[in-house]
């Protein structure tokens, strides 16, 4: 098994190294790729040092089985043919190919079989907020088709990368010293603040991040008629995203039915004891693999509605872990 990581020096690239090790993913040979800035750096993996190679248009991907790519949409588009031309499966963490009709968009617990329909040798990893949400939508949709989803997301600094995480830490330190905070990565100061703006605004006044949730959820769930309305908010949390979700189904689903379905879902953990003040929080979810669900209750404004709270580590299930799980699914369900 020959595995490549493209963009290894970034937050998600570093998480790929950790997740591949934690998941005991079978690797006989590991190749690391990066930009001119990171080429030549060395990283240790399972006791061996590996040097980052410069990503180039050549035959470096010959013999590679899986290439985990997290270097931005521009790099993914430019190098996709180079990465896949010798038969490697490119699992791409960027937004470059997510809505392409000939590229599957996969969360293994929801639509794992789509991973085998790869005419271009590319599988797209969803946006982090979408990946976390659809893990909980699938078991409800299996009981009664979901008609409508409203979601408010509370997204950690990690969603904007390692530089953004460092900026949040720096802002708190500067403010504690009575200094003006550094504001470069975010539109405004994030420390002690919320910013209801992630990615660029579009003509309909939704942001690109919000429309990703709208479009990607439909594609993953194979439900073009499913309606999704999102408001995405950046919060001063380091690396786990939270989501408040309202779901309307064709037929009413009881809280008991929903809880049982959640508890039986792979990679979904229910923490829901309001009287004991037990519910998921991003501080506890940071660095963890599952998606956590809590605050599960009937929507008192809708007889066919449920509402609940989700928390998931943005760099893990929202990115690196989901990509590795796609490869694991393919290895566990071989074709041909």
C-alpha positions, -999 to 999 in steps of 0.1 A, spaced: 0 0 0 16 32 -12 1 64 2 8 101 -6 -1 132 14 -2 165 -6 -1 196 16 14 178 45 26 210 63 -9 225 68 -32 218 97 -51 191 78 -20 176 63 -5 172 98 -38 157 109 -36 132 81 -3 119 96 -19 115 130 -51 100 118 -34 74 95 -14 63 125 -43 63 149 -64 43 125 -36 18 119 -40 24 82 -19 -1 62 10 18 46 41 2 31 54 34 16 46 70 25 52 100 2 49 136 14 44 165 -9 43 203 -4 51 237 -19 85 252 -24 82 266 12 78 232 28 98 210 4 128 196 23 111 196 57 110 162 75 82 146 94 83 115 115 58 87 109 58 54 127 94 59 137 107 68 103 116 103 90 101 113 57 112 143 36 87 165 19 91 165 -19 82 194 -41 49 188 -58 56 189 -96 41 177 -128 61 144 -131 56 107 -124 61 109 -86 26 94 -81 34 62 -100 23 32 -79 4 53 -54 -29 38 -42 -44 67 -23 -34 104 -24 -48 125 4 -48 161 -9 -53 192 12 -34 221 -5 -63 243 -16 -86 242 -46 -62 258 -70 -35 232 -64 -61 204 -65 -73 216 -99 -38 221 -113 -24 187 -102 -54 164 -103 -44 148 -136 -7 145 -125 -19 128 -92 -44 104 -108 -28 95 -142 -11 64 -130 -42 51 -112 -41 67 -78 -73 75 -61 -72 112 -51 -92 120 -20 -94 158 -21 -102 180 9 -107 212 -11 -139 226 -27 -124 221 -62 -145 191 -73 -173 187 -48 -201 197 -70 -188 181 -102 -212 155 -115 -185 130 -123 -168 133 -88 -185 116 -58 -188 136 -26 -186 111 2 -192 106 39 -188 68 43 -215 63 69 -240 81 46 -231 72 10 -200 51 10 -210 32 -21 -205 64 -41 -168 61 -36 -166 34 -62 -180 56 -90 -148 75 -98 -144 81 -136 -117 107 -129 -101 89 -101 -111 117 -77 -133 116 -46 -143 148 -29 -143 153 9 -172 175 19 -171 209 37 -165 203 74 -199 215 85 -217 194 59 -198 163 69 -207 167 106 -243 174 99 -251 146 74 -239 119 99 -269 128 120 -293 134 91 -289 100 75 -305 79 104 -334 103 106 -339 102 68 -340 64 70 -370 66 93 -389 93 73 -375 114 44 -363 148 55 -380 177 37 -363 207 52 -332 215 73 -324 248 91 -289 250 106 -269 276 125 -232 267 127 -207 279 153 -174 273 135 -139 272 151 -109 291 140 -94 259 127 -118 260 97 -97 289 84 -64 270 89 -34 269 112 -27 306 106 -62 315 119 -57 294 150 -25 312 157 -41 345 152 -69 338 177 -43 328 203 -23 359 195 -54 382 198 -62 369 233 -25 374 244 -24 409 229 -57 419 245 -45 406 279 -15 429 276 -37 459 267 -25 459 230 -45 463 199 -52 428 185 -38 416 152 -65 412 126 -53 397 94 -69 363 87 -104 373 99 -126 402 88 -127 414 124 -113 406 158 -125 371 167 -114 370 204 -143 378 226 -165 381 195 -186 363 169 -184 369 132 -216 360 112 -195 357 80 -175 327 67 -162 328 31 -175 354 6 -210 368 2 -229 357 -29 -256 375 -49 -284 360 -27 -267 374 5 -258 339 17 -221 332 20 -203 306 -1 -200 285 31 -237 285 36 -244 276 0 -219 247 3 -241 232 30 -272 237 8 -257 221 -23 -234 194 -7 -262 181 16 -284 175 -14 -257 156 -33 -245 134 -4 -280 125 6 -291 119 -30 -320 142 -23 -323 171 -48 -357 180 -33 -342 185 3 -341 221 13 -313 235 35 -310 270 49 -278 277 69 -263 306 88 -226 301 94 -209 319 123 -172 320 132 -167 317 170 -136 321 192 -132 283 196 -99 266 186 -109 235 166 -143 219 170 -174 231 151 -209 231 167 -243 232 149 -278 239 160 -301 219 136 -338 219 130 -352 191 108 -386 187 93 -395 152 81 -424 139 60 -438 119 89 -433 128 126 -403 112 143 -405 108 181 -375 118 203 -372 82 213 -370 70 177 -344 96 169 -323 89 200 -323 51 192 -314 58 156 -286 81 167 -273 56 192 -271 29 165 -252 51 140 -215 45 135 -194 74 146 -223 93 163 -222 96 201 -252 108 221 -246 130 251 -281 141 261 -289 144 298 -301 180 303 -310 175 340 -274 165 347 -261 193 325 -246 168 300 -244 179 264 -217 181 237 -193 210 238 -165 219 215 -139 219 242 -146 182 249 -149 173 212 -115 187 202 -92 160 190 -119 133 191 -131 111 163 -170 110 166 -197 135 160 -215 142 192 -253 148 195 -273 163 223 -302 187 232 -325 163 212 -361 174 214 -393 180 194 -395 213 176 -424 230 194 -429 252 163 -434 223 139 -453 190 145 -430 172 121 -399 187 134 -369 178 156 -341 199 168 -307 189 182 -272 201 188 -241 186 171 -204 190 178 -175 176 158 -138 182 155 -134 202 123 -99 189 114 -109 152 121 -144 142 110 -147 175 92 -115 168 71 -87 143 76 -106 115 94 -134 115 69 -109 112 40 -91 83 57 -125 66 64 -133 68 27 -101 49 19 -109 24 47 -144 19 33 -130 11 -1 -105 -13 13 -132 -30 34 -156 -33 4 -133 -42 -25 -147 -43 -61 -135 -65 -89 
